[in-house]
């Protein structure tokens, strides 16, 4: 193995830079109300008393509330 290891040079991307967030492939579909609940939760506007216990536990199982 005498071949020299050169760092890979990435070719420039011809397409414009895409600054939009990456698309997340979900393995299950959310209903509109679940989406609204999740958005409110992520925005920090959701109180535990505002959501039904079941959907709150589903959201809580996916991650902790970020400190703001």
C-alpha positions in Angstrom: 0.0 0.0 0.0 2.3 2.7 -1.2 -0.3 5.0 -2.6 -0.4 8.4 -0.9 -3.6 9.4 0.8 -4.6 12.8 -0.4 -7.5 14.7 1.3 -10.7 14.5 -0.8 -11.3 17.7 -2.7 -15.0 18.2 -2.9 -16.3 19.5 -6.2 -18.1 22.8 -6.0 -21.9 22.4 -6.0 -23.3 23.9 -9.2 -26.7 24.5 -7.7 -27.4 27.5 -5.4 -27.1 26.9 -1.7 -30.3 25.7 -0.1 -30.7 27.3 3.3 -34.1 25.8 4.0 -34.2 23.2 6.9 -33.8 19.6 5.9 -36.9 17.6 5.1 -37.5 15.0 7.9 -39.1 11.8 6.7 -41.6 10.7 9.3 -42.6 7.1 9.8 -46.1 8.0 10.8 -48.6 10.8 9.8 -49.7 13.4 12.2 -53.2 14.8 12.3 -53.7 18.6 11.9 -54.5 18.9 15.6 -51.4 17.0 16.6 -49.3 19.2 14.3 -50.8 22.4 16.0 -50.1 20.9 19.4 -46.5 20.1 18.5 -45.9 23.5 16.9 -47.2 25.2 20.0 -45.0 23.0 22.2 -41.9 23.7 20.2 -42.8 27.5 20.3 -42.9 27.2 24.1 -46.5 28.3 24.1 -47.9 24.9 25.3 -48.8 24.3 28.9 -49.3 20.8 30.2 -52.8 21.7 31.1 -53.6 22.9 27.6 -52.9 19.6 25.9 -54.6 16.3 26.3 -52.6 13.9 28.5 -52.1 11.4 25.7 -50.7 13.8 23.0 -48.6 15.6 25.6 -46.9 12.3 26.6 -46.3 11.6 22.9 -44.7 14.9 22.4 -42.7 14.6 25.7 -41.4 11.2 24.6 -39.8 12.8 21.6 -37.7 15.3 23.5 -37.4 17.6 26.4 -38.5 21.3 26.3 -35.5 23.5 25.4 -34.5 26.1 28.0 -35.3 29.6 26.9 
